[in-house]
Amino acid sequence: ETGVTQTPRHLVMGMTNKKSLKCEQHLGHNAMYWYKQSAKKPLELMFVYNFKEQTENNSVPSRFSPECPNSSHLFLHLHTLQPEDSALYLCASSQEPQGASYGYTFGSGTRLTVV
Amino acid sequence: AQKITQTQPGMFVQEKEAVTLDCTYDTSDPSYGLFWYKQPSSGEMIFLIYQGSYDQQNATEGRYSLNFQKARKSANLVISASQLGDSAMYFCAMSDTNAGKSTFGDGTTLTVKP
């Protein structure tokens, strides 16, 4: 596989559930990101990992917990979510921090609905 | 703080014509990067083009060109010879190479008419 792969593509979960989003890249990139895209709001950066180390946590509530076991995989663990957390969650990777010259490669996203 | 402004929520263009999508930015940092991404209805964000703040020439990538006017702090995307497949949401973004933050605009929905 090439590019950035996100699973699942769609997820419906109750407010008391625990679920995880998975992101995988086979591009040899060193930085990985989680973004949240809500309707009528700009993309919100959630977390940044450079060489498996978290370098950015953009004031994200603790009910979102990221994990980066290696430079190719990124997870977002979800628990006790709220309906307003319903959104498209996008994973991205870049060759260098913040995609300074080459931009990000994004996955197709996970469409999350919290009921 | 960085800010990206895209003032056109929606745009229409006739197939085979050129279209300009506006983007203005605000930053106090001398070194930054500007990007455009395309998001089709499938959801995936696709990187289109990059312009560095110190680049003297406007960036071009195939049918995409970035009209960079540093003094006006604008980075408009020009799509030449529009195709039906260009219908999508387009996002302007800025990367601060020093602090390492990226900011996205609200996006412009482009519809190409046959």
Interface residues (C-beta under 8 A of the other chain):
Chain A: K41 P42 L43 L45 V48 T55 E56 L88 L90 A92 P97 Q98 G99 A100 S101 Y102 G103 Y104 T105 F106 G107 S108 G109 R111
Chain B: I4 G33 F35 Y37 S42 G43 E44 M45 I46 F47 Y50 G52 F91 A93 S95 D96 T97 G100 K101 S102 T103 F104 G105 D106 G107
